[in-house]
Amino acid sequence: MALAVYGVLASEGMRGAWALADEMGKWLEYRSYTPKKTDGIGRLERTVALDLAMTVLKWWHHPTCPTCGGLGHPLRDGSPVIDSARECQPCHGTGRVPIERIVRTEHIDLARWLSTEIEVMVNEVFGDMARRLSSAMDLAVSGP
């Protein structure tokens, strides 16, 4: 699953995103179900879970704040130089659109949870690639 996530996020057109969102939608459905739910949301419908999963995947694929272009600071008026004394208001200086701005209020916790799961999977793939590259480089340096 981690490789599928990495593949979708690394591809320009998000190839395979719907199949991945379908699987993640199942996770969200399961995660949303608790018999004694008190917040009134209840279990997510299949289509809502699929849409939420796809929204989070799209956010991961392109999280850059459109206001500051990912810089975290606005540009000075009439200049291509950033104003580092001020933070970009929409992204609070992070350079990323807050996920809370793109999902419905009642789905924020599930969106954050799925985003964290995606982050864990991406880090797992990067860590594995780094270990393999390190091993390959060690072999290249030390010789056969």
N, C-alpha and C positions, 0 to 999 in steps of 0.2 A: 504494500500500500504506500509506503514511504517513497518508493521509486516512481509510482504512478503520480503521486503528488508533485514530486520534483519535476517529472516529465511535463506535466501540465503547466506548471509555473514557469518552466524554462522555455517552453515553446512560445513562439510569437503569437500564434492564433489560439492558444489554449486548447490545442488538439487533445481530445479525450476528456474534456472537462465535464460533459454531461454524464458520462458513465461514472466518473469519480464523484460528482455531486449526488448522483443517485445513491451510491454507497454511503456517502457522508450523510445524506438525508435520512437513511435508516438509523445511523448513529444518533442523529438529532431526535428522531421519533422516539427511540428507546430512552434517550437521556431526558426527554421532556415528560416522560410518563412516571408519575409517582402516585400511588393510590390515595395518599392523603394530601394532595396538592392544595394549598390554601391561597395561592395568589390568583386563582380564577382562570389561569391560562389552560391548564389541562394538557392532554397529549396533542402534539402538533399533527395536523392533517398531512398526508403524504405530499401533496403539492406544495404546501407551505414549507415543509421541511426541505424539499428539493430546491425551492426558490431561495431559501435562506442559505443553504449550502453553496449554491451557485453564486450568490451575492458575496459570501465570504471568500470564495475562491477568486472571484474577479477583483475583490479588494486586495487580496494577497498578490495577485498578478500585477496590479497597478495601483499601489497605495499613495502615490505622490500627490501632495496637495496642489490643486490647480492654481490656487491664489499666489503661492510663493514659488511654485515650480520645484518644491522639495528642498528649498534652501532654509526654511524655518524663519526667515526674516523677509520683510517687504523690501522692495527696491526703493532707493531714494528717488524722489520726484524728478523726472526728466533725466535719469541717469541709470546706467547699467550696473551700478554699485549697490550692494545690499546695505541696508541700514541695520547694523548689528546691535544698535541700542534698543530696537523694538522687536518684539516677537510677532510672527504672523498670527493674527487673531483666529482665523478658522482652524488652524492646526496646533495652536498654542506653542509654536516654535519647534515642533517635532519634524516638520517637513512631510508628515503623513496625515492623510485624512483620518480623523478619529472614526473607528468602526461604529461608534454610537450614532454618527450622523447619517449612516446609510442603511440602518436596519430599524425596524419598528421597535418602539420602547419595550414592549413585552418580550422581545426576542434578544435583547442585548446580552443577557447572561449566556444564552446558548451560543450566540455569535462569538462572544469572547472565549468561551470554552472551545469551540471548534477552531478558532484562530490559534489558540494555544496548542491544540493537537497538531495543527498544520506546522506550526513553528517547531515542535518537537520532531516531527517527521523530517522536515527539511534539514534541521541540525543533525539528525541521525545520518542522513545521506551525505551531507558535507563532511561529517566526521569520518565516515567510512571511506569516502574518496581521499581525504587527507591521509588516513592511515595507509591506504594502498599506494598513494603517490610517494609517501615517505619510504615505504618498503622498496618501491621500485627505484627510487633515487639512491637508497643505501646500496642496493645491488649494483647499480650503475657505477657508483663511486668505488666500491670495494672490488668490483670485478667478479667474474665467475669463479 
